[in-house]
């Protein structure tokens, strides 16, 4: 099972959890959860006018062994207006534009999508049951 929580944070709201959204999916091969502005395909939807987030920005996909990975999908622009970081405890890793990173099984952490042009971010917490 993968559990996600998402909060959209701007400026002085740092650390606020109001408006938190949640989604989960079983760890079945091929299961998918998406984060972005397009509510027709994304389970967690960001504000529509937050253009630093693509229509489908992040995709969480469960592989054949029940291991989840997160991918930063390429959008319509050649250069992104955001940056994506995976944080697990003391460990932090930048996720490349168009890249994928496995999530630790039986672990939790956060993926932060930060606007490069202003003080806004989308924080997606995850818990991957073992």
N, C-alpha and C positions, 0 to 999 in steps of 0.2 A: 504494500500500500504506500502511495505517495500522497502526503498531505501538503497543501500549499496555503499560505495566507499572504495577502497583498495589501499594502497601504501606499497610497499616493501622498507624497509629502512635498510641500512647497514652502520656501522661505523660513518663516519663524515657527512653522508647525513641527519642526524637527522632533522626532520621537512620538508624535501623536499617533494614536491608533484608531481614531474615529473613522468610520467608513471602511473598516477593514473587510476585505472580501476573502472567502475561503473556497477551496475546491479540493477534491481528492479523487484518486483513481486506484483500482487494484493493480498490483504488480504482475499483470498479465502481458505476455509478449505482444507488442503492437499497440498497447494502451498509450494514449496521448493526452496531454493537457497543454493548452496554448495561452499565452499572455500577449495582449495587444489592444488596439483600438477597435478592431472589427468584432462586434458582438455576435455576428453570425457564425464565426469559427473559433472564437476565444472563450474559454471558461472564466478567465479573469480579465476584465475589461478596464482599461485606463480611461481617463478623461479624453473625450473626442478631440479637444483642441490642443492636447499635448502632442505636438507634431514631432517631438524628438523620439516618440515611440512609434514604431511602424504599425501598420494594420495588423500584422502578425509578427511580433518582435521576438518572443522566446517560445521554444517548443520543448516540452518535456516528453521524452519518448522512452518507453520501457522495451529493453532488448530481450533477446531470446532466453537469457539466464535470469530474468527478473531484475536486472540492474537498470536503473534509470540514468539517463543522460539529459543534459540541457544543451540546446543549440540556440545560438543567436543567429536568426535567419536574416539573410541579406534583404534589405528593403529596395525601394525604387531608386534610391540615391547611391552613387558610387562611394561617397564618404558619409559615414554616420554622424548624426548630430548628438549622439549619446555615447557613453562608455558603459561597459557591463563588467561587474566584478563578482566573483564567487568568494564568499567568506565562510569558513568553517573553523570555529574556535579562533586560534591565533593565526591561522593560515588564510591568506588572501591571494587570489589569482585573477588576473585580467583574462576575460574571455574574448578571443579575437572575433572580429566582424566576420560572420559566416562560419565560425568555429563551434566545436562541441566539446563538452567536458563531462565525464562521468560523475555522478553524485555518490557520496559514500553510503554504502549499505549500512542500515542501522544507525545512521547519523542524521544530524540536523545542521542547518546553516541558513545562509541568506544570499540572495542574488540581488545586487543593487544596480539599477539602471539609472545613471546620472546624466542629466541634461548638461551638455557642454557649454550652453549659452546662458544659463541662469541657475538659481538655487532651487531646482526641482529634482525629485527622484521618485522612482517607483521601487519599493522594497518588497521582495518576494521571499518570505521565509519558507523553508521546506523541512519536512521530516520524512525520511525514507526508512520505513520499518524493515527489519531484517527478516 
